[in-house]
Every structure is written in structure tokens, then in C-alpha cells.
């Protein structure tokens, strides 16, 4: 459920009863279609996260009370109340490093082609998932993702940590992360 810009903090308070009313109307409609709202996973995100807007909003939905979170997860994307995507980038980088660690353990038994397929399936696909949302994010914020991609290229070719990755990217036909984000955003536009 999403709502439009609320304006000033004064106009934010009358929205709460309307949200509660709409959520109570949603429950019977969902039951008609054999669906059930999982209230334990329901999250409320107040954007923008300005100090002037009171964050002690409690939204009542059926028997549960939903309070605002700093971060909400939707379709695997972690969105914070400042829209910086720093939590999402850290989460993706952590998951990809774990995948690279697992691939590295079996790398001596793989051909270069098999290692490339594994890296693309397990790491690069995660870097590409919904990366158009990162358009406009500063390069310093995207750096952890670029470091993961560099490590993946080095792992495919069994290169040392300090090896230059540009020739490796050319051989693999990979774009750097910032270029991948730009390409996806332009493709979707």
C-alpha cells in the first residue's frame, strides 16, 4: 500500500485514520480472493525521514499495530527512509562475497568456462537485480558492488588480488557496475 506526498506534518496526522480505514477495507477484499495479509511482515516506511515529521505514527490494521521502520524490504530490495540504498548495497555485497567464497573453494576443480558461468549465475545476476534503482547514487556508494565484480573477474581467471580487471572485463564482455546501472536505466526508460 502506498500513499502520495502528505505535505506538512500537520496534514500527516489526518491521513492516519484514512490509512486505517483503507487497510480495514482491504482485508475482506483479500479474503474474497483467498488471500491473507501477513501482518507480522507488514512494514511502514515514512519518506522523507525528516525530523520535522513525527515518526510516532501507529497504524492499526485489524488486530495488529504497524509502526514506522527505518528500512523496509520489498521484493528483495532494502529501501531506507533516506532513499540512500546503503543498506541494500551492503546486503547485496555481503551475499555476493559469500557466493564468491563458495565458488573459490571449488575453483581448482572447475574449467574457466564453468567458473564464468557460476560467477554470472551466482554473483553478476545479484548485482544486476533491480540495479536501475541505483541510478543517481554516488560512485562511492556503488564501490562495494564494483569491488565484488572485480573479485568475480579475478576468480574466473584465477588472477591475483592486485591484477588489473579491465582486460578481464573485456574478455568476459562485462561492463563495470556503474555502466551496468546506466545501461539498465536507459533500457527501461
matplotlib code that plots the C-alpha trace (Angstrom):
import matplotlib.pyplot as plt

x = [0.0, 1.5, 0.3, 1.1, 3.1, 1.5, 2.8, 3.4, 3.5, 0.1, -1.5, 0.1, -2.0, -5.4, -4.0, -3.7, -7.5, -7.8, -5.0, -6.5, -9.9, -8.4, -6.5, -9.7, -11.4, -8.5, -8.9, -12.4, -11.4, -8.3, -10.4, -12.8, -9.7, -8.5, -5.5, -4.4, -2.4, 0.6, 0.6, 3.8, 5.6, 3.8, 6.2, 5.6, 8.1, 7.9, 9.6, 11.3, 12.7, 12.8, 12.9, 10.1, 7.7, 6.7, 7.6, 5.5, 2.8, 1.0, -1.2, -3.8, -4.5, -7.1, -5.6, -2.0, -0.3, 2.3, 5.0, 7.4, 10.7, 14.0, 14.3, 11.6, 12.3, 10.2, 10.9, 14.4, 15.2, 16.0, 14.7, 15.7, 13.8, 16.5, 16.4, 20.2, 20.1, 23.2, 21.6, 20.7, 24.2, 25.8, 23.4, 24.0, 27.8, 27.7, 25.7, 27.9, 31.1, 29.7, 28.9, 32.4, 33.9, 31.9, 33.0, 36.6, 36.5, 35.7, 37.5, 40.5, 38.1, 36.4, 37.2, 37.4, 34.1, 32.4, 33.8, 32.5, 29.0, 28.9, 30.1, 27.5, 24.7, 25.5, 27.1, 26.6, 22.8, 22.6, 24.5, 22.1, 18.8, 16.9, 20.1, 18.2, 17.1, 20.7, 20.8, 21.9, 23.6, 27.1, 30.1, 31.4, 28.2, 28.4, 32.1, 31.4, 29.5, 32.3, 34.8, 32.7, 32.5, 36.3, 36.8, 34.5, 36.5, 39.8, 38.3, 37.2, 40.7, 42.5, 44.3, 46.0, 44.2, 46.1, 45.6, 44.0, 40.4, 39.8, 41.3, 39.4, 36.1, 36.8, 37.4, 34.2, 32.2, 31.2, 30.5, 31.6, 28.8, 28.2, 27.9, 25.5, 23.3, 23.2, 22.6, 19.7, 18.1, 18.4, 17.0, 14.0, 13.3]
y = [0.0, 3.4, 6.9, 10.2, 13.1, 14.2, 17.8, 19.3, 17.4, 19.0, 17.2, 13.9, 13.2, 13.2, 10.6, 8.0, 7.4, 7.2, 4.6, 2.6, 2.7, 1.6, -1.2, -2.5, -2.4, -4.3, -7.3, -8.5, -7.9, -10.1, -12.9, -12.8, -13.8, -16.4, -14.2, -13.3, -10.3, -11.3, -8.6, -9.8, -8.9, -5.7, -2.7, 1.1, 3.4, 7.2, 9.1, 11.6, 10.9, 14.5, 15.2, 17.7, 14.8, 13.0, 9.3, 8.1, 7.1, 3.9, 2.4, -0.1, -2.9, -5.4, -6.6, -5.5, -2.2, -1.2, 1.3, 3.0, 1.3, 2.8, 0.1, -1.8, -4.8, -5.3, -7.9, -8.3, -4.6, -2.9, 0.7, 3.0, 6.1, 8.4, 6.6, 6.2, 2.4, 1.9, -1.0, -2.6, -2.2, -3.6, -6.6, -7.4, -7.1, -9.4, -12.0, -11.8, -12.1, -15.3, -16.7, -15.9, -17.6, -20.7, -20.7, -20.1, -23.3, -25.4, -23.2, -25.7, -28.3, -26.0, -25.0, -21.4, -21.6, -23.3, -20.7, -17.9, -19.5, -19.9, -16.3, -14.9, -17.1, -16.6, -13.1, -11.0, -11.8, -10.5, -7.3, -6.8, -7.4, -4.1, -2.2, 0.5, 1.8, 2.7, 5.3, 8.6, 7.0, 8.4, 6.3, 6.0, 4.2, 1.8, 1.0, -2.2, -3.7, -2.8, -4.5, -7.6, -7.6, -7.2, -10.1, -12.2, -11.5, -12.3, -15.5, -16.6, -16.1, -17.1, -13.8, -12.2, -9.6, -6.7, -7.8, -5.2, -6.1, -4.0, -6.7, -9.3, -7.4, -7.1, -10.9, -11.6, -9.0, -7.4, -3.7, -2.1, -1.8, 2.0, 1.3, -1.7, 0.6, 3.3, 0.7, -0.8, 2.6, 3.7, 0.4, 0.6, 4.3]
z = [0.0, -0.9, -0.4, -2.0, -0.5, 2.7, 2.8, 6.1, 9.4, 10.3, 7.3, 8.1, 11.2, 9.4, 7.0, 9.8, 10.1, 6.3, 6.1, 8.9, 7.1, 3.8, 5.4, 7.1, 3.6, 2.1, 4.4, 3.3, -0.4, 0.1, 1.8, -1.2, -3.4, -0.9, 0.2, 3.7, 4.8, 6.8, 9.5, 11.1, 7.8, 7.2, 7.3, 7.3, 5.8, 6.2, 3.4, 3.7, 7.1, 8.3, 11.9, 11.5, 10.6, 13.7, 13.5, 16.3, 13.9, 14.8, 12.0, 13.2, 10.8, 12.1, 15.4, 14.8, 15.1, 12.5, 13.5, 11.1, 10.3, 9.2, 6.5, 4.6, 2.3, -0.8, -3.5, -2.1, -2.2, 1.1, 1.0, 3.8, 4.8, 3.3, 0.0, 0.0, -0.7, 1.5, 3.4, 0.1, -1.4, 1.8, 1.8, -1.9, -1.5, 1.6, -0.3, -3.3, -1.3, 0.3, -3.1, -4.3, -1.2, -2.1, -5.7, -4.7, -2.6, -5.7, -8.3, -8.7, -10.0, -12.5, -16.0, -16.8, -18.7, -15.8, -13.3, -15.6, -15.7, -11.9, -11.4, -13.8, -12.3, -8.6, -8.4, -11.5, -11.6, -8.0, -8.9, -11.9, -9.9, -9.8, -10.2, -12.2, -8.7, -8.1, -10.9, -9.4, -6.4, -5.9, -7.2, -3.7, -2.6, -5.5, -4.8, -2.8, -5.7, -8.1, -5.8, -5.8, -9.6, -9.7, -7.4, -9.5, -12.7, -10.9, -9.6, -13.1, -14.4, -11.2, -11.0, -8.0, -5.9, -7.4, -11.1, -13.4, -14.1, -17.3, -19.6, -17.7, -18.2, -21.9, -22.2, -20.2, -22.0, -18.7, -18.1, -14.8, -12.3, -12.9, -16.6, -16.0, -13.9, -16.5, -19.3, -17.4, -16.6, -20.2, -21.4, -19.2, -19.9]

ax = plt.figure().add_subplot(projection="3d")
ax.plot(x, y, z, "-o")
ax.set_aspect("equal")
plt.show()
